Amino acid sequence: MSLADSDRELVVEELGREPTPAEAALFENLWSEHCAYRSSRPLLSAFESDGEQVVVGPGDDAAVVALPSADGDDDPASGRADDETYITMGIESHNHPSYVDPFDGAATGVGGIVRDTLSMGAYPIALADSLYFGEFNREHAKYLFEGVVEGISHYGNCIGVPTVAGSVDFHEDYEGNPLVNVACIGLTNEDRLVTAEAQEPGNKLVLVGNATGRDGLGGASFASEDLSEDAETEDRPAVQVGDPYAEKLLIEANEQLIEEGLIESARDLGAAGLGGASSEMVAKGGLGAHIELERVHQREPKMNALEILLAESQERMCYEVEPENVDRVEEITERFDLGCSVIGEVTDGNYVCTFENSETRHTSDDSSGEQSEPRERETVVDVDAHFLGEGAPMNDLESEKPEQPDTDLPEVDVEAAFETVVSSPNTASKRWVYRQYDHEVGVRTSVGPGDDAAIVAVREAEQGLAISTGSAPNWTSTAPYEGARAVALENATNVAAKGATPLAAVNCLNGANPEKPDVYGGFEGIVDGLADMCETIDAPVVGGNVSLYNDSAAGPIPPTPTLALVGTKDGYDAPSLSLAPKANTDLLLVGDLGLEAGDLALGGSEYLARFDGSDRFPALPDDPAALVEAIAEIADDDSTRAVHDVSHGGLAVSLAEMVTDEAGLTVELPVTDADLAAPLFHEQPGRVLIQTESPDAVASAFENVAPVVKVGSVTDDGRLEITAEERTITADAATIRELRATIEDELA
């Protein structure tokens, strides 16, 4: 770890002296890209984060959003939707650590986002993960994939928080730098709510949880630089080691502390360890602190001040506690077999850390029994907390606006293309992943993984909470701005397909080295595109995470804007993704079939990715907000039997996913054989397939909003037949399952 010369000059000017080694390391970590967002913060004002439902927006460990009242009538006196029930939303990345050590890197990513939830006074009720790896046929990508999934499942299952939603994408540009993005939803209310803002001088700072070791040193700075070829060996000490059983105890102890009202403010120990958590907490309150570092409970001998201050050992929380409540906090943590140290107190001065070195001898050389002299106490940090947290200068970087690719369409037999696209690892079943997760623990999961969106029952508000998360690297590498808009619309369409309307979103903005103008231009594109569509569909972006320098010897990653979006609905039931076994019902497509030359575009599609083609990205619907609202309305209509969005893989994949052994489809597309690839494989988002008993009800719902086209009828033979002129593609449910079992067959 080393502080950059330009940053050191600013620090020296502010302090009026050279920083101590501990101060220099603390500034180096807290002023890193990972913590200070030096390249991205100037762009983040594009996001609309306000709304009557927003209780706590960006800047805390997690956002807090009020759920709508069950009857749909907001309380005008409160200024918010429902004073009774809040959810928390948070998302974070653990990209570099998951490359170096896929199991521990992914596992501690789960642990960190769960503790962000705890620090808001919330109980975690759901997890969602979005994962990105190199091409699936490469052994190293499969090694990382298996390790990451195992790490997530191990940690989530052990702590008893269900993983209910997520996504997995494979793309050659993640080969040297995978992405692991994890979101967590928590449940709280106004009385339980805690923030990371220190409240009062004189209150004690209490460290609770696992003992501090030397793992994770320099993790924040490690996450703010490109991965080297030797990262798997050289950077291993920067990766934390998780203990989910300690985290489970911490979850339950935190719940007891919150229920008894013992916590004034809280922050989990993540990036930059104790130094990061404690300094940020007091800085947010405009206060300072005095911390005695040797009071921190440690698991390794002879730790020095810098190690204690910056170690990123897991399963630790820093609490602000009123002095009269400290004994009770210690009693509760002892009952849960957790370490507890009163390490200092909140002050109205600087952020000060002192250290008494136990190795320094100050005792008398004789054995007369005279009392030893006091050990020497060294001041290792004495800085203004606000300057430490907010003083990093922002980067002024060059940007090159990306251009969409030229059109170069492949000539492929459409039946062969159907099999290739349906069996692609990107569109194939992800059952191998989610069957390893306990997605029903907590008995709230109404709709689990494998559907367009998950639904979690929030019985406290009589609401179903729909959760969709993911991105689309094929889309955003083709056209960053347009692709990011499409990512937001697709996630909104997913929750609407379950009958829910968007409430709020958090994002994880992943990019490569921002010092490269073309990379920074692509990053700007995904920020603006995501912000534009989220504002359009009235889904405030209430928090998020930025991960840059995802670059390696293999090259930069695609700009990847993971979005975790939630929506709400009355009740917990939702239409199925799969066809209902009811013959003579119609299957309708809401949206563009891709028949008009001006609308047709295959850019960003899995079809072009599989066959090395290129094209511009498709145009999006004219009124996305009205479209999403209409989809949610018709999804809850009594005549609706099934709803499924059309996106990755296009119509071909969505039709295949709906077919079951009991319900098949006959589909007729009004195109020639030669033109069949266009409607089958283009991926314009915002489209849905609806199985209905009342086509008139669907047509009425989308009048003046989107075109509605009958594409087929439901049969009882479990077969999919797609016909254009005299060309027919056929596959039964068993064949489709075999095609879609690509990942499971390879890794079984």
BELGI-V189498 format. One record per backbone hydrogen bond with DSSP energy under -0.5 kcal/mol. CO is the residue of the C=O (numbers start at 1). NH is the residue of the N-H. If there is no record, write none. Layout:
BEGIN
co=CO nh=NH
co=CO nh=NH
END
This chain:
BEGIN
co=4 nh=8
co=5 nh=9
co=6 nh=10
co=7 nh=11
co=8 nh=12
co=9 nh=13
co=10 nh=14
co=11 nh=15
co=12 nh=16
co=12 nh=17
co=20 nh=24
co=21 nh=25
co=22 nh=26
co=23 nh=27
co=24 nh=28
co=25 nh=29
co=26 nh=30
co=27 nh=31
co=29 nh=32
co=32 nh=36
co=33 nh=37
co=37 nh=41
co=38 nh=395
co=40 nh=43
co=40 nh=44
co=41 nh=44
co=41 nh=45
co=43 nh=46
co=44 nh=47
co=47 nh=49
co=48 nh=541
co=51 nh=54
co=53 nh=55
co=53 nh=66
co=56 nh=64
co=57 nh=60
co=63 nh=89
co=64 nh=55
co=64 nh=56
co=65 nh=87
co=69 nh=72
co=72 nh=74
co=74 nh=76
co=75 nh=78
co=75 nh=79
co=75 nh=80
co=80 nh=75
co=81 nh=69
co=81 nh=75
co=83 nh=190
co=85 nh=67
co=86 nh=188
co=87 nh=65
co=88 nh=186
co=89 nh=63
co=90 nh=184
co=92 nh=182
co=94 nh=98
co=95 nh=99
co=96 nh=99
co=96 nh=100
co=97 nh=101
co=101 nh=105
co=102 nh=106
co=103 nh=107
co=104 nh=108
co=105 nh=109
co=106 nh=110
co=107 nh=111
co=108 nh=112
co=109 nh=113
co=110 nh=114
co=111 nh=115
co=112 nh=116
co=113 nh=117
co=114 nh=118
co=115 nh=119
co=117 nh=120
co=117 nh=122
co=118 nh=121
co=120 nh=194
co=122 nh=124
co=123 nh=187
co=126 nh=185
co=127 nh=164
co=127 nh=165
co=128 nh=183
co=129 nh=167
co=130 nh=181
co=131 nh=169
co=132 nh=179
co=133 nh=171
co=135 nh=138
co=138 nh=142
co=139 nh=143
co=140 nh=144
co=141 nh=145
co=142 nh=146
co=143 nh=147
co=144 nh=148
co=145 nh=149
co=146 nh=150
co=147 nh=151
co=148 nh=152
co=149 nh=153
co=150 nh=154
co=151 nh=155
co=152 nh=156
co=153 nh=157
co=154 nh=158
co=155 nh=159
co=156 nh=160
co=156 nh=161
co=160 nh=162
co=162 nh=127
co=162 nh=164
co=165 nh=129
co=167 nh=131
co=169 nh=133
co=171 nh=174
co=172 nh=175
co=174 nh=134
co=174 nh=177
co=179 nh=132
co=180 nh=94
co=181 nh=130
co=182 nh=92
co=183 nh=128
co=184 nh=90
co=185 nh=125
co=185 nh=126
co=186 nh=88
co=187 nh=123
co=188 nh=86
co=189 nh=193
co=195 nh=266
co=196 nh=198
co=200 nh=203
co=203 nh=346
co=204 nh=206
co=204 nh=321
co=205 nh=343
co=205 nh=344
co=206 nh=208
co=206 nh=319
co=207 nh=341
co=208 nh=317
co=209 nh=339
co=212 nh=299
co=212 nh=300
co=214 nh=217
co=215 nh=312
co=216 nh=219
co=218 nh=222
co=219 nh=223
co=221 nh=224
co=222 nh=225
co=228 nh=231
co=230 nh=233
co=230 nh=234
co=231 nh=235
co=233 nh=236
co=235 nh=238
co=236 nh=239
co=237 nh=216
co=237 nh=217
co=239 nh=216
co=241 nh=314
co=243 nh=246
co=243 nh=247
co=244 nh=248
co=245 nh=249
co=246 nh=250
co=247 nh=251
co=248 nh=252
co=249 nh=253
co=250 nh=254
co=251 nh=255
co=252 nh=256
co=253 nh=257
co=254 nh=258
co=255 nh=259
co=256 nh=260
co=257 nh=262
co=258 nh=261
co=265 nh=320
co=267 nh=318
co=268 nh=270
co=270 nh=273
co=272 nh=275
co=272 nh=276
co=273 nh=277
co=274 nh=278
co=275 nh=279
co=276 nh=280
co=277 nh=281
co=278 nh=282
co=279 nh=283
co=280 nh=284
co=281 nh=198
co=281 nh=285
co=282 nh=287
co=283 nh=286
co=288 nh=347
co=289 nh=352
co=290 nh=345
co=291 nh=293
co=291 nh=354
co=292 nh=295
co=293 nh=296
co=297 nh=212
co=300 nh=303
co=304 nh=308
co=305 nh=309
co=306 nh=310
co=307 nh=311
co=309 nh=275
co=311 nh=274
co=315 nh=210
co=316 nh=269
co=317 nh=208
co=317 nh=319
co=318 nh=267
co=319 nh=206
co=319 nh=321
co=320 nh=264
co=320 nh=265
co=321 nh=204
co=322 nh=325
co=323 nh=326
co=325 nh=329
co=326 nh=330
co=327 nh=331
co=328 nh=332
co=329 nh=333
co=330 nh=334
co=331 nh=335
co=332 nh=336
co=333 nh=338
co=334 nh=337
co=339 nh=209
co=341 nh=207
co=341 nh=343
co=343 nh=292
co=344 nh=205
co=345 nh=290
co=346 nh=202
co=347 nh=288
co=350 nh=289
co=350 nh=352
co=351 nh=383
co=352 nh=291
co=353 nh=380
co=353 nh=381
co=354 nh=293
co=355 nh=357
co=355 nh=378
co=356 nh=358
co=357 nh=360
co=362 nh=373
co=376 nh=357
co=376 nh=378
co=378 nh=355
co=378 nh=380
co=380 nh=23
co=381 nh=353
co=383 nh=351
co=384 nh=388
co=385 nh=389
co=386 nh=390
co=387 nh=391
co=395 nh=397
co=406 nh=408
co=408 nh=614
co=410 nh=412
co=413 nh=417
co=414 nh=418
co=415 nh=419
co=416 nh=420
co=417 nh=421
co=418 nh=422
co=419 nh=423
co=421 nh=424
co=424 nh=427
co=424 nh=428
co=430 nh=433
co=430 nh=434
co=431 nh=435
co=433 nh=436
co=434 nh=437
co=437 nh=439
co=438 nh=163
co=440 nh=443
co=444 nh=446
co=444 nh=457
co=447 nh=455
co=448 nh=451
co=454 nh=467
co=455 nh=446
co=455 nh=447
co=456 nh=458
co=456 nh=465
co=457 nh=459
co=458 nh=461
co=458 nh=462
co=458 nh=463
co=459 nh=462
co=462 nh=571
co=463 nh=458
co=463 nh=465
co=464 nh=466
co=464 nh=569
co=465 nh=456
co=466 nh=567
co=467 nh=454
co=468 nh=565
co=470 nh=563
co=472 nh=475
co=472 nh=476
co=473 nh=477
co=474 nh=478
co=475 nh=479
co=479 nh=483
co=480 nh=484
co=481 nh=485
co=482 nh=486
co=483 nh=487
co=484 nh=488
co=485 nh=489
co=486 nh=490
co=487 nh=491
co=488 nh=492
co=489 nh=493
co=490 nh=494
co=491 nh=495
co=492 nh=496
co=493 nh=497
co=495 nh=498
co=495 nh=500
co=496 nh=499
co=501 nh=568
co=503 nh=540
co=504 nh=566
co=505 nh=542
co=505 nh=543
co=506 nh=564
co=507 nh=545
co=508 nh=510
co=508 nh=562
co=509 nh=547
co=510 nh=560
co=511 nh=550
co=512 nh=514
co=512 nh=549
co=513 nh=516
co=515 nh=517
co=516 nh=520
co=517 nh=400
co=517 nh=521
co=518 nh=522
co=519 nh=523
co=520 nh=524
co=521 nh=525
co=522 nh=526
co=523 nh=527
co=524 nh=528
co=525 nh=529
co=526 nh=530
co=527 nh=531
co=528 nh=532
co=529 nh=533
co=530 nh=534
co=531 nh=535
co=532 nh=536
co=533 nh=537
co=534 nh=539
co=535 nh=538
co=540 nh=505
co=540 nh=542
co=543 nh=507
co=545 nh=509
co=547 nh=511
co=549 nh=551
co=550 nh=557
co=551 nh=227
co=552 nh=555
co=555 nh=552
co=559 nh=561
co=560 nh=510
co=560 nh=562
co=562 nh=508
co=563 nh=470
co=563 nh=565
co=564 nh=506
co=565 nh=468
co=566 nh=503
co=566 nh=504
co=567 nh=466
co=568 nh=501
co=569 nh=464
co=576 nh=643
co=580 nh=582
co=582 nh=585
co=585 nh=714
co=586 nh=588
co=586 nh=692
co=587 nh=711
co=587 nh=712
co=588 nh=590
co=588 nh=690
co=589 nh=591
co=589 nh=709
co=590 nh=688
co=596 nh=599
co=596 nh=600
co=602 nh=605
co=603 nh=618
co=605 nh=609
co=606 nh=610
co=607 nh=611
co=608 nh=613
co=614 nh=408
co=616 nh=603
co=623 nh=627
co=624 nh=628
co=625 nh=629
co=626 nh=630
co=627 nh=631
co=628 nh=632
co=629 nh=633
co=630 nh=634
co=631 nh=635
co=632 nh=636
co=633 nh=636
co=634 nh=637
co=637 nh=640
co=639 nh=693
co=641 nh=576
co=642 nh=691
co=644 nh=689
co=645 nh=647
co=646 nh=687
co=647 nh=650
co=649 nh=653
co=650 nh=654
co=651 nh=655
co=652 nh=656
co=653 nh=657
co=654 nh=658
co=655 nh=658
co=655 nh=659
co=656 nh=659
co=658 nh=579
co=663 nh=660
co=664 nh=715
co=665 nh=667
co=665 nh=721
co=666 nh=713
co=667 nh=723
co=669 nh=671
co=672 nh=675
co=673 nh=676
co=675 nh=678
co=675 nh=679
co=676 nh=680
co=677 nh=681
co=678 nh=682
co=679 nh=651
co=680 nh=652
co=687 nh=646
co=688 nh=590
co=689 nh=644
co=690 nh=588
co=690 nh=692
co=691 nh=641
co=691 nh=642
co=692 nh=586
co=694 nh=697
co=694 nh=698
co=695 nh=699
co=696 nh=700
co=697 nh=701
co=698 nh=702
co=700 nh=703
co=702 nh=705
co=702 nh=706
co=707 nh=591
co=709 nh=589
co=709 nh=711
co=711 nh=668
co=712 nh=587
co=713 nh=666
co=714 nh=584
co=715 nh=664
co=718 nh=733
co=719 nh=665
co=719 nh=721
co=720 nh=731
co=721 nh=667
co=721 nh=723
co=722 nh=729
co=723 nh=669
co=724 nh=727
co=727 nh=724
co=728 nh=730
co=729 nh=722
co=731 nh=720
co=732 nh=736
co=733 nh=737
co=734 nh=738
co=735 nh=739
co=736 nh=740
co=738 nh=741
co=739 nh=742
co=740 nh=429
co=741 nh=745
co=742 nh=746
co=743 nh=747
co=744 nh=748
END
